[in-house]
Structure formats: C-alpha cells, structure tokens
C-alpha cells in the first residue's frame, strides 16, 4: 500500500469539496455540504488550502485534512478543522499516516501549538489523537432549544446593556481571547456583542451570531461566549442579563450555544434552567509541538 499526499490547493475546488463529502460519509455527525457552502466555509474559517492535505492510497483519493493557521501573540497555532478517511480505506492505518504527515507539515511551518476537536463518542479518532501526542484540555458542549425560554424577561435591572460588534470586545479591560478556535475573537470579529454594564463598567459580555432565512427574517441565534468579570459577586445575575440580551423574549426561532466548556458549570446550569438540552459533546484537544515525550495528562 503506497500512501502519498498532495496540497489541497492543487485540486480544483469541486474536487476538494467532493473529497470532503466522500471522506465524511457515514461519519457520526453529518459534515457533508455542497460546493458553494464548502467554499464559503473556507473563507469564513480562514482555512489554508495550501497547508491542507489530500491523501491517496495507490493513487486513489482516500483522505483529507483541512487546517487553519493563526498567530497568537507571536506563537503560531494550527487548527485541524477536519480529518476523515473514505469508508473503503478505514481501519488500514491511513488515518494515522495522514495525521503524522500533518504534524510534519506543522513542524515545517513552525507551528508551536496544534488544536483540534473530536466528538466524544468517536473512540477510534480520540485514541489516534491521544497516541500521537494530543491531550484533552476540556470538553465542549453544543446545546439548543426551539421552545420558548423559561424564566426570561427583558428587565435588566440593575444592569444596562450595550450592543456592538465582536471586535469591540477588545475594549473590555479583563477580556481574554481564549484558546477555543471557533470561539476566539479572530473567528468572531463580525459577531454581535452584548456588554452588561454595572456601576464599575463591563460586568459581563456575550458574543453571538444571528442567522436569517431567505425572506430576511431572523431564524436562529447562536451563542458562542458568555463571560463575567473575574471576582464579580453576582455572576449568575450578570450572565442571565447577557443571555436575555442575546435571546429576547420576543424571539421565536432556534436558539443554540456552541462550544461551551464543560468546566464552565455555572453557564451550563443556567442554560439548562432556560430549557436548553445538550445535542453533542466534543473533546478539545491540544498538542504542544515544542514539547517532547507523551501526551498531556488526560482528564
């Protein structure tokens, strides 16, 4: 079995899109998409086709990995947006070969920190990533509801709400960008922002995105972050005010929350109280490329 690799940028976009869909066939989560959505995702998520790979077994297309690169305060980080193998080539070591080649690519590029997410129930993938040096940093929860929110009104007292755009989060003195790729500011610079104000300034904030249907009507609102000033004595009340600003009582569409840390028990408890249910859990995994030895300690 001869395994070779090719930069994804050397493929016509329709072939890259087709390979993505074929490789994710039968996956635990439906990742398939038409070519126009595939292209839009490349742009939206700043995916680097020249630093992504197509994998071949005996010259037959067999796998794909897509990457994004980002400079975080002088440290080059990489995010594995998706790795998959076509069904007929699974269980033959092709996935491991692809991941090892991808790590070689990271080293060539000078990547210091590698990120990925893996669905918790995908045992084979999690084991592979662990074996090549990724460690679990946290668990990320996706939640949703289409029912009217419980215990919500539009009264924010004693707080006030300031609305803005994602990049304005940088004006909050205690804001920290964070390490979850899709929930960090470069990915949310065009998101909506709600800042909860108290007598001392920004007490909390929420970053969220609104989606509209073909008629221009607001159809869904997705929360990505909801945080409170460290040490605030009324953290739950501040978060509740932020969530009321994200999902007003008059909104009747779908409500979602993406990549909420399992370690953020307070936010998860509040979302459950509001009627949200968990739809998926992913493992947030990181490999420090500059370190030697085995993977980081698992939770």
DOKEDREN-601625 format. One line per 2 residues: their letters; for each residue x, y, z of N, C-alpha, C, O. Coordinates in pm, whole numbers. Example, Ala and Ser with C-alpha at 12.3 -4.5 7.8 and 13.67 -1.06 7.14 Angstrom:
DOKEDREN-601625
AS	1319 -569 780 1230 -450 780 1320 -330 780 1424 -332 846; 1285 -225 708 1367 -106 714 1290 3 787 1341 114 804
This chain:
DOKEDREN-601625
XX	86 -120 0 0 0 0 89 124 0 167 146 93; 76 205 -104 156 326 -119 70 448 -85 -28 476 -155
XX	107 521 22 30 637 67 106 763 30 223 779 65; 40 852 -42 100 979 -83 7 1094 -46 -109 1074 -10
XX	62 1217 -55 -12 1335 -11 4 1447 -113 102 1452 -188; -93 1537 -115 -92 1649 -208 -157 1769 -141 -260 1754 -75
XX	-98 1889 -156 -165 2008 -102 -304 2023 -162 -323 2007 -283; -400 2053 -78 -538 2064 -125 -555 2179 -224 -648 2178 -305
XX	-465 2276 -219 -472 2390 -311 -447 2349 -455 -479 2425 -547; -389 2231 -477 -362 2185 -613 -482 2117 -677 -477 2081 -795
XX	-589 2099 -600 -711 2037 -654 -811 2146 -693 -821 2247 -623; -886 2128 -802 -999 2218 -828 -1094 2215 -709 -1108 2112 -643
XX	-1160 2326 -683 -1241 2335 -561 -1353 2232 -560 -1389 2182 -454; -1408 2198 -677 -1515 2099 -678 -1463 1960 -642 -1536 1881 -582
XX	-1337 1931 -677 -1279 1802 -639 -1250 1797 -490 -1271 1694 -425; -1200 1907 -435 -1175 1913 -291 -1305 1897 -214 -1309 1827 -113
XX	-1411 1962 -261 -1542 1951 -196 -1594 1809 -203 -1647 1756 -104; -1580 1746 -319 -1626 1608 -336 -1548 1513 -245 -1605 1422 -185
XX	-1417 1535 -234 -1334 1450 -148 -1377 1465 -2 -1386 1366 71; -1402 1588 40 -1451 1612 178 -1577 1531 205 -1586 1461 306
XX	-1674 1541 116 -1801 1471 137 -1783 1320 136 -1845 1250 216; -1701 1269 47 -1678 1125 40 -1608 1074 166 -1641 966 216
XX	-1514 1151 217 -1439 1107 335 -1524 1110 461 -1501 1031 553; -1620 1199 468 -1705 1208 587 -1833 1125 574 -1923 1137 658
XX	-1842 1043 471 -1958 956 454 -1970 861 574 -1873 795 612; -2091 854 632 -2113 765 745 -2054 813 875 -2049 737 972
XX	-2008 938 879 -1947 993 1000 -2053 1011 1107 -2172 1020 1078; -2009 1018 1234 -2103 1028 1345 -2186 1156 1340 -2295 1162 1396
XX	-2134 1259 1274 -2209 1383 1254 -2207 1416 1105 -2104 1398 1039; -2318 1464 1052 -2327 1493 909 -2243 1616 876 -2278 1728 913
XX	-2134 1594 805 -2041 1702 770 -2046 1736 622 -1972 1824 577; -2130 1669 545 -2135 1692 401 -2197 1827 370 -2278 1879 448
XX	-2158 1884 256 -2209 2015 216 -2187 2033 67 -2093 1976 12; -2271 2112 -1 -2249 2141 -142 -2125 2228 -160 -2074 2285 -65
XX	-2078 2237 -284 -1952 2305 -312 -1956 2452 -272 -1856 2506 -225; -2071 2519 -289 -2076 2661 -254 -2061 2682 -104 -1995 2777 -60
XX	-2120 2594 -24 -2103 2603 121 -1961 2567 162 -1906 2626 255; -1903 2470 94 -1764 2432 120 -1672 2550 98 -1584 2578 180
XX	-1692 2621 -12 -1610 2738 -43 -1633 2849 60 -1539 2914 104; -1760 2870 98 -1791 2973 197 -1725 2942 331 -1676 3032 399
XX	-1722 2815 368 -1659 2778 496 -1509 2802 492 -1450 2843 592; -1447 2776 378 -1304 2803 365 -1275 2950 395 -1180 2982 465
XX	-1359 3038 340 -1340 3181 361 -1371 3220 505 -1293 3289 569; -1486 3175 556 -1530 3215 689 -1434 3168 798 -1412 3239 896
XX	-1378 3049 782 -1293 2992 886 -1145 3006 855 -1060 2948 924; -1113 3085 750 -973 3112 713 -893 2983 698 -781 2972 748
XX	-952 2885 630 -883 2759 607 -777 2777 498 -801 2841 396; -661 2721 522 -546 2738 433 -532 2615 344 -478 2514 387
XX	-581 2623 221 -576 2507 132 -433 2466 100 -405 2348 80; -342 2564 94 -203 2530 64 -137 2455 179 -33 2391 161
XX	-196 2463 297 -144 2392 414 -242 2285 461 -240 2244 577; -328 2240 371 -419 2128 395 -383 2017 297 -316 2042 197
XX	-426 1895 327 -376 1781 251 -487 1690 198 -587 1665 264; -466 1643 75 -540 1529 22 -448 1408 33 -328 1417 12
XX	-507 1294 68 -431 1171 89 -472 1068 -17 -590 1057 -50; -375 994 -69 -401 894 -172 -343 759 -131 -235 752 -73
XX	-415 654 -161 -366 517 -142 -359 453 -280 -460 434 -347; -237 419 -321 -216 363 -455 -283 450 -561 -349 402 -653
XX	-262 582 -545 -309 686 -637 -460 706 -635 -512 782 -717; -531 641 -544 -675 660 -531 -704 757 -416 -649 740 -307
XX	-789 861 -438 -821 954 -329 -875 879 -208 -967 798 -220; -817 906 -90 -851 826 27 -880 908 153 -950 860 242
XX	-828 1029 162 -846 1104 287 -825 1252 268 -780 1298 163; -859 1327 372 -847 1472 368 -823 1526 508 -874 1472 606
XX	-744 1633 516 -730 1709 639 -725 1856 600 -655 1894 506; -800 1940 674 -804 2083 646 -757 2159 768 -797 2130 881
XX	-669 2258 744 -605 2331 852 -627 2482 840 -650 2536 732; -620 2546 955 -616 2692 962 -499 2729 1052 -470 2660 1149
XX	-433 2839 1019 -317 2886 1096 -346 3024 1153 -417 3104 1093; -288 3050 1270 -313 3178 1337 -194 3213 1426 -138 3126 1492
XX	-157 3340 1426 -51 3388 1515 -113 3442 1643 -187 3540 1640; -83 3376 1755 -134 3418 1885 -20 3475 1968 54 3400 2032
XX	-7 3608 1965 99 3675 2043 237 3617 2012 315 3589 2103; 265 3600 1884 395 3551 1843 410 3401 1841 515 3350 1803
XX	306 3328 1880 308 3182 1878 218 3134 1766 98 3162 1766; 275 3063 1670 196 3014 1558 117 2891 1601 174 2791 1645
XX	-15 2899 1587 -104 2789 1623 -173 2736 1498 -193 2810 1401; -208 2609 1502 -279 2546 1391 -405 2479 1444 -406 2426 1555
XX	-509 2484 1363 -636 2419 1398 -670 2318 1290 -681 2353 1173; -687 2195 1330 -730 2088 1240 -882 2095 1231 -952 2052 1323
XX	-933 2150 1121 -1078 2170 1106 -1151 2040 1080 -1270 2027 1110; -1080 1943 1024 -1145 1816 998 -1050 1718 933 -977 1754 840
XX	-1051 1596 981 -972 1487 923 -1065 1369 900 -1139 1331 991; -1062 1311 783 -1151 1197 755 -1092 1110 645 -1015 1156 561
XX	-1132 984 649 -1087 884 553 -1209 823 485 -1310 797 550; -1200 799 354 -1311 735 282 -1339 598 342 -1246 529 385
XX	-1466 557 346 -1503 432 415 -1422 310 373 -1386 228 458; -1392 298 244 -1323 177 198 -1176 171 240 -1111 67 225
XX	-1123 282 294 -983 283 337 -969 292 489 -857 300 540; -1079 289 560 -1072 299 706 -1022 169 767 -1038 61 710
XX	-960 182 885 -910 65 956 -784 4 898 -750 -110 930; -714 79 812 -593 27 747 -469 110 781 -363 92 719
XX	-481 201 878 -367 284 915 -351 409 833 -254 482 850; -446 436 744 -437 554 659 -456 681 741 -387 781 719
XX	-549 678 836 -573 795 920 -451 833 1000 -418 951 1012; -382 734 1056 -260 763 1132 -152 822 1043 -85 917 1081
XX	-136 765 923 -36 817 829 -67 962 792 24 1044 783; -194 992 771 -234 1128 736 -207 1224 852 -156 1334 830
XX	-241 1184 974 -218 1271 1089 -69 1293 1114 -28 1404 1149; 12 1190 1098 156 1206 1117 215 1298 1010 302 1379 1040
XX	168 1285 886 215 1376 781 170 1518 812 243 1614 785; 51 1533 868 2 1666 903 89 1728 1012 117 1848 1008
XX	131 1649 1110 219 1700 1215 355 1739 1157 415 1837 1202; 404 1664 1059 528 1702 991 513 1837 923 603 1921 928
XX	397 1858 861 369 1986 796 370 2098 899 427 2204 875; 307 2075 1014 307 2176 1121 451 2213 1160 483 2331 1175
XX	536 2112 1177 674 2138 1217 747 2220 1110 823 2310 1143; 723 2188 984 787 2262 875 743 2408 876 821 2497 840
XX	619 2433 916 565 2569 917 602 2645 1044 580 2766 1053; 658 2575 1143 693 2640 1269 579 2649 1368 581 2733 1458
XX	478 2563 1352 364 2563 1445 411 2519 1583 485 2422 1596; 368 2593 1686 404 2560 1824 291 2493 1900 314 2419 1996
XX	168 2518 1857 53 2462 1931 -51 2416 1830 -93 2493 1743; -93 2291 1842 -190 2232 1749 -321 2205 1821 -322 2145 1929
XX	-432 2249 1762 -565 2234 1821 -651 2144 1734 -634 2140 1612; -743 2074 1796 -850 2007 1723 -963 1974 1819 -946 1978 1941
XX	-1079 1942 1762 -1191 1891 1841 -1230 1755 1786 -1227 1732 1665; -1266 1665 1877 -1310 1531 1837 -1438 1498 1911 -1448 1519 2031
XX	-1536 1446 1838 -1661 1406 1902 -1631 1298 2006 -1562 1201 1978; -1685 1317 2125 -1650 1232 2239 -1672 1084 2210 -1593 1000 2253
XX	-1778 1053 2136 -1812 912 2111 -1731 849 1998 -1744 729 1972; -1647 928 1930 -1565 876 1821 -1437 817 1881 -1329 877 1872
XX	-1450 699 1941 -1340 640 2018 -1214 619 1936 -1104 645 1985; -1228 574 1812 -1109 547 1730 -1029 674 1704 -906 673 1712
XX	-1099 783 1671 -1030 909 1645 -963 961 1772 -849 1006 1768; -1035 956 1883 -979 1005 2009 -853 926 2046 -754 984 2090
XX	-858 795 2029 -741 712 2060 -624 746 1970 -510 753 2016; -651 768 1841 -545 806 1747 -481 937 1789 -358 947 1797
XX	-563 1038 1816 -509 1169 1852 -429 1161 1982 -325 1227 1995; -477 1083 2077 -404 1066 2202 -269 999 2178 -168 1038 2236
XX	-268 898 2093 -145 823 2067 -37 907 2000 81 879 2016; -77 1010 1924 24 1092 1856 54 1221 1932 118 1311 1879
XX	7 1229 2057 52 1338 2142 -47 1445 2178 -11 1539 2249; -171 1436 2131 -272 1534 2172 -325 1498 2311 -340 1381 2345
XX	-352 1600 2390 -411 1580 2521 -541 1656 2535 -561 1758 2469; -629 1607 2619 -760 1669 2638 -748 1786 2735 -704 1770 2848
XX	-788 1905 2688 -788 2025 2771 -923 2048 2837 -930 2095 2951; -1030 2014 2767 -1164 2035 2820 -1261 1959 2731 -1222 1897 2632
XX	-1389 1966 2768 -1496 1911 2686 -1586 2027 2644 -1616 2115 2725; -1628 2026 2519 -1707 2135 2463 -1846 2085 2431 -1863 1981 2366
XX	-1946 2158 2477 -2085 2115 2467 -2160 2204 2368 -2144 2326 2369; -2241 2142 2284 -2333 2213 2195 -2474 2189 2247 -2512 2075 2273
XX	-2551 2296 2262 -2686 2288 2316 -2782 2362 2224 -2740 2447 2145; -2910 2330 2235 -3010 2400 2153 -3148 2387 2215 -3172 2301 2300
XX	-3237 2472 2170 -3379 2463 2203 -3457 2544 2101 -3409 2645 2050; -3577 2499 2071 -3668 2575 1986 -3794 2612 2063 -3887 2669 2006
XX	-3796 2581 2190 -3909 2615 2275 -3889 2754 2335 -3776 2801 2345; -3997 2820 2376 -3982 2949 2443 -3895 2934 2567 -3909 2838 2643
XX	-3805 3029 2587 -3715 3020 2701 -3792 3036 2832 -3883 3119 2843; -3753 2956 2929 -3814 2965 3062 -3742 3071 3145 -3621 3092 3129
XX	-3817 3137 3233 -3760 3230 3331 -3685 3346 3265 -3581 3389 3315; -3737 3397 3154 -3672 3507 3084 -3769 3622 3068 -3884 3604 3029
XX	-3722 3742 3099 -3795 3864 3065 -3694 3963 3009 -3577 3930 2993; -3738 4083 2980 -3648 4182 2921 -3613 4292 3020 -3586 4405 2982
XX	-3613 4257 3148 -3574 4351 3253 -3430 4324 3292 -3398 4214 3336; -3344 4422 3278 -3202 4401 3304 -3157 4464 3435 -3040 4451 3471
XX	-3246 4530 3508 -3207 4596 3633 -3136 4499 3726 -3179 4384 3740; -3029 4543 3790 -2973 4679 3795 -2869 4706 3687 -2786 4796 3702
XX	-2873 4630 3579 -2771 4643 3476 -2827 4715 3353 -2948 4726 3334; -2735 4762 3270 -2772 4815 3139 -2696 4736 3033 -2594 4674 3062
XX	-2747 4738 2911 -2690 4660 2802 -2640 4753 2692 -2710 4844 2649; -2519 4728 2648 -2461 4798 2533 -2440 4696 2422 -2375 4594 2444
XX	-2494 4723 2304 -2477 4633 2190 -2363 4683 2101 -2340 4804 2090; -2293 4590 2038 -2183 4627 1950 -2144 4512 1860 -2221 4418 1840
XX	-2023 4521 1806 -1969 4417 1718 -1857 4342 1790 -1802 4390 1889; -1826 4224 1738 -1733 4136 1806 -1600 4199 1842 -1551 4180 1953
XX	-1540 4274 1749 -1408 4330 1774 -1407 4428 1891 -1303 4452 1951; -1524 4483 1925 -1531 4577 2036 -1510 4509 2171 -1492 4575 2273
XX	-1512 4375 2172 -1483 4303 2295 -1344 4337 2346 -1318 4329 2466; -1255 4376 2257 -1118 4410 2296 -1113 4533 2386 -1012 4555 2453
XX	-1219 4611 2390 -1221 4729 2477 -1251 4693 2622 -1237 4778 2710; -1293 4570 2648 -1321 4526 2785 -1188 4496 2853 -1114 4409 2806
XX	-1155 4565 2962 -1020 4552 3021 -982 4411 3060 -865 4374 3051; -1078 4330 3103 -1046 4197 3153 -1068 4087 3049 -1058 3968 3080
XX	-1096 4126 2926 -1120 4028 2820 -995 3947 2790 -885 4002 2779; -1012 3815 2776 -905 3723 2736 -952 3651 2610 -1063 3598 2608
XX	-868 3647 2507 -912 3592 2379 -951 3446 2388 -1047 3404 2324; -879 3366 2465 -914 3226 2480 -848 3138 2376 -787 3187 2281
XX	-861 3006 2394 -789 2913 2308 -879 2820 2228 -829 2734 2155; -1011 2835 2238 -1102 2755 2155 -1116 2827 2021 -1166 2939 2015
XX	-1073 2763 1915 -1053 2829 1786 -1177 2903 1737 -1170 3022 1707; -1290 2834 1728 -1410 2896 1673 -1474 2997 1768 -1561 3073 1728
XX	-1431 2998 1894 -1487 3089 1992 -1391 3202 2028 -1421 3282 2117; -1278 3210 1960 -1184 3319 1985 -1216 3436 1892 -1287 3420 1793
XX	-1163 3551 1925 -1205 3674 1859 -1179 3676 1708 -1263 3727 1635; -1067 3624 1658 -1050 3626 1512 -1164 3557 1437 -1195 3594 1324
XX	-1226 3457 1499 -1339 3388 1437 -1471 3459 1462 -1570 3430 1395; -1473 3551 1557 -1598 3617 1597 -1593 3768 1578 -1675 3840 1636
XX	-1499 3817 1499 -1484 3962 1486 -1607 4028 1426 -1632 4146 1451; -1684 3952 1347 -1806 4006 1287 -1932 3961 1360 -2043 3983 1312
XX	-1914 3899 1476 -2030 3855 1554 -2095 3974 1623 -2043 4086 1619; -2209 3950 1685 -2276 4052 1764 -2226 4044 1908 -2188 3938 1956
XX	-2228 4158 1975 -2177 4169 2112 -2281 4235 2200 -2342 4335 2162; -2301 4179 2319 -2383 4243 2422 -2298 4255 2547 -2253 4155 2602
XX	-2277 4378 2593 -2200 4404 2715 -2295 4440 2827 -2380 4528 2812; -2282 4372 2940 -2362 4402 3059 -2283 4501 3144 -2171 4473 3185
XX	-2342 4616 3169 -2275 4722 3244 -2330 4732 3386 -2452 4726 3407; -2240 4748 3484 -2281 4786 3619 -2209 4916 3655 -2152 4981 3568
XX	-2211 4954 3782 -2153 5082 3821 -2001 5086 3801 -1942 5194 3803; -1939 4970 3783 -1794 4965 3765 -1752 4940 3621 -1635 4914 3594
XX	-1846 4946 3528 -1814 4923 3388 -1865 4790 3339 -1972 4745 3379; -1787 4726 3252 -1830 4599 3193 -1828 4489 3297 -1722 4450 3347
XX	-1948 4438 3330 -1959 4329 3427 -1959 4194 3358 -1926 4092 3420; -1996 4191 3232 -2001 4066 3157 -2027 4094 3010 -2055 4208 2971
XX	-2017 3990 2929 -2045 4008 2786 -2091 3875 2727 -2069 3768 2783; -2154 3885 2612 -2192 3768 2533 -2158 3796 2387 -2184 3905 2336
XX	-2100 3697 2320 -2075 3703 2177 -2166 3602 2108 -2173 3487 2149; -2237 3647 2004 -2336 3561 1940 -2350 3597 1793 -2307 3704 1749
XX	-2410 3506 1717 -2433 3528 1575 -2580 3506 1542 -2643 3415 1594; -2632 3591 1456 -2770 3581 1411 -2774 3529 1267 -2692 3568 1184
XX	-2869 3441 1239 -2887 3388 1103 -3026 3423 1053 -3122 3427 1130; -3035 3449 923 -3161 3492 864 -3201 3396 752 -3115 3337 686
XX	-3332 3380 733 -3379 3291 627 -3383 3364 494 -3343 3481 485; -3430 3296 389 -3429 3353 255 -3520 3474 240 -3507 3551 145
XX	-3612 3491 336 -3702 3607 334 -3647 3724 414 -3710 3829 424; -3529 3705 472 -3470 3811 552 -3516 3813 696 -3488 3909 768
XX	-3586 3709 739 -3635 3703 876 -3534 3632 965 -3472 3534 925; -3518 3682 1086 -3426 3622 1182 -3475 3482 1218 -3587 3466 1267
XX	-3391 3381 1193 -3434 3243 1213 -3364 3173 1329 -3421 3081 1389; -3242 3213 1360 -3171 3148 1470 -3068 3244 1529 -3017 3333 1462
XX	-3037 3222 1657 -2935 3299 1727 -2847 3200 1801 -2895 3119 1881; -2716 3208 1775 -2621 3113 1834 -2525 3186 1928 -2459 3282 1888
XX	-2519 3140 2050 -2426 3194 2150 -2292 3123 2139 -2286 3000 2125; -2184 3200 2145 -2050 3141 2144 -1976 3164 2276 -1902 3077 2322
XX	-1997 3280 2336 -1930 3306 2464 -2021 3389 2554 -2095 3476 2507; -2014 3361 2683 -2086 3441 2783 -2000 3439 2908 -1990 3337 2976
XX	-1938 3552 2939 -1840 3557 3047 -1866 3674 3140 -1930 3773 3104; -1813 3661 3261 -1835 3759 3367 -1701 3809 3418 -1603 3735 3420
XX	-1698 3935 3458 -1576 3992 3514 -1526 3907 3631 -1604 3877 3722; -1400 3868 3631 -1347 3783 3739 -1374 3844 3877 -1351 3962 3900
XX	-1423 3758 3966 -1448 3801 4103 -1580 3872 4125 -1607 3917 4237; -1664 3883 4022 -1792 3953 4038 -1880 3877 4136 -1891 3754 4130
XX	-1943 3951 4227 -2021 3888 4334 -2158 3838 4288 -2223 3762 4360; -2202 3879 4169 -2334 3837 4120 -2320 3779 3979 -2388 3823 3886
XX	-2233 3680 3965 -2201 3626 3833 -2323 3570 3762 -2341 3592 3642; -2408 3498 3834 -2526 3437 3771 -2621 3544 3719 -2674 3531 3609
XX	-2643 3649 3797 -2731 3757 3754 -2676 3828 3631 -2752 3864 3541; -2545 3848 3627 -2484 3913 3511 -2500 3826 3386 -2534 3875 3279
XX	-2475 3697 3402 -2491 3607 3288 -2636 3601 3241 -2662 3599 3121; -2728 3600 3335 -2869 3596 3297 -2905 3721 3216 -2977 3711 3116
XX	-2855 3837 3257 -2882 3960 3182 -2822 3952 3042 -2885 3995 2945; -2701 3896 3031 -2638 3883 2900 -2718 3791 2809 -2737 3821 2691
XX	-2766 3680 2863 -2843 3585 2782 -2979 3642 2743 -3029 3613 2635; -3037 3724 2829 -3163 3791 2793 -3141 3887 2677 -3230 3907 2595
XX	-3021 3947 2672 -2990 4037 2560 -2968 3958 2431 -3001 4006 2322; -2913 3838 2443 -2889 3754 2325 -3021 3701 2269 -3046 3709 2149
XX	-3104 3646 2357 -3231 3585 2318 -3347 3658 2385 -3395 3613 2489; -3394 3769 2329 -3506 3840 2389 -3632 3754 2391 -3646 3661 2312
XX	-3721 3785 2481 -3842 3704 2499 -3929 3702 2374 -4010 3611 2356; -3914 3802 2286 -3996 3809 2165 -3944 3720 2052 -4013 3698 1953
XX	-3822 3667 2067 -3763 3585 1960 -3823 3445 1962 -3829 3381 2067; -3867 3397 1844 -3937 3268 1837 -3861 3163 1755 -3915 3055 1730
XX	-3739 3192 1714 -3664 3098 1632 -3581 3001 1714 -3604 2982 1834; -3484 2940 1648 -3398 2841 1713 -3287 2911 1791 -3229 3009 1745
XX	-3260 2858 1909 -3153 2910 1994 -3048 2801 2012 -3081 2686 2040; -2922 2839 1995 -2813 2743 2007 -2700 2801 2090 -2687 2923 2102
XX	-2620 2714 2147 -2499 2754 2218 -2388 2660 2174 -2402 2538 2184; -2277 2717 2126 -2170 2637 2067 -2044 2636 2153 -2000 2740 2204
XX	-1986 2519 2166 -1855 2502 2229 -1848 2564 2369 -1753 2634 2402; -1950 2536 2449 -1948 2580 2588 -1864 2481 2668 -1888 2360 2663
XX	-1768 2532 2740 -1678 2444 2815 -1754 2366 2922 -1836 2422 2994; -1726 2237 2929 -1785 2155 3035 -1741 2207 3172 -1814 2194 3270
XX	-1622 2264 3178 -1571 2317 3305 -1645 2444 3349 -1633 2484 3465; -1720 2506 3259 -1798 2626 3294 -1934 2582 3345 -2036 2602 3278
XX	-1935 2522 3464 -2058 2463 3518 -2167 2567 3538 -2285 2537 3517; -2130 2687 3579 -2230 2790 3604 -2310 2825 3481 -2432 2839 3488
XX	-2243 2840 3366 -2313 2873 3242 -2399 2756 3196 -2512 2777 3152; -2348 2635 3205 -2426 2519 3164 -2550 2501 3250 -2656 2466 3199
XX	-2538 2525 3379 -2655 2516 3468 -2760 2620 3430 -2879 2590 3431; -2715 2740 3398 -2809 2845 3361 -2878 2813 3229 -2998 2835 3215
XX	-2804 2761 3131 -2865 2724 3004 -2967 2612 3022 -3073 2613 2959; -2935 2516 3108 -3031 2408 3136 -3157 2463 3202 -3268 2420 3171
XX	-3139 2558 3291 -3254 2621 3358 -3343 2694 3257 -3465 2700 3273; -3280 2748 3152 -3355 2819 3048 -3421 2725 2948 -3496 2771 2861
XX	-3395 2595 2959 -3461 2499 2873 -3375 2438 2764 -3426 2365 2679; -3244 2466 2764 -3155 2409 2664 -3124 2263 2695 -3117 2223 2812
XX	-3106 2185 2590 -3063 2045 2605 -2936 2023 2524 -2916 2087 2420; -2852 1934 2570 -2726 1905 2502 -2752 1819 2378 -2828 1722 2383
XX	-2688 1857 2268 -2701 1780 2144 -2571 1711 2103 -2574 1615 2028; -2458 1760 2153 -2330 1699 2119 -2224 1744 2218 -2231 1853 2274
XX	-2125 1656 2239 -2008 1692 2319 -1883 1658 2240 -1872 1550 2181; -1788 1751 2238 -1660 1729 2172 -1547 1741 2274 -1561 1808 2376
XX	-1437 1675 2245 -1317 1689 2325 -1230 1798 2263 -1199 1793 2144; -1191 1894 2343 -1099 1999 2300 -958 1948 2329 -919 1933 2444
XX	-882 1922 2221 -752 1858 2234 -641 1948 2179 -659 2017 2079; -528 1947 2248 -415 2033 2212 -286 1952 2217 -268 1867 2304
XX	-198 1979 2123 -63 1923 2126 37 2037 2124 35 2120 2033; 123 2042 2224 230 2142 2228 345 2089 2144 413 1994 2183
XX	367 2151 2029 463 2098 1934 607 2111 1982 694 2036 1937; 632 2203 2073 768 2223 2120 808 2128 2230 924 2128 2272
XX	713 2045 2278 741 1955 2389 778 1817 2338 736 1777 2230; 856 1746 2417 890 1608 2385 822 1517 2483 773 1561 2587
XX	817 1388 2449 755 1293 2541 613 1266 2501 572 1296 2389; 535 1208 2593 399 1166 2567 301 1279 2574 340 1394 2593
XX	173 1247 2557 67 1348 2558 48 1408 2696 92 1352 2796; -19 1524 2698 -51 1587 2825 -146 1500 2904 -212 1412 2849
XX	-155 1526 3032 -240 1447 3120 -384 1457 3075 -434 1566 3046; -451 1344 3069 -591 1337 3030 -679 1361 3151 -643 1326 3263
X	-800 1423 3126 -889 1449 3238 -958 1321 3282 -1037 1324 3376
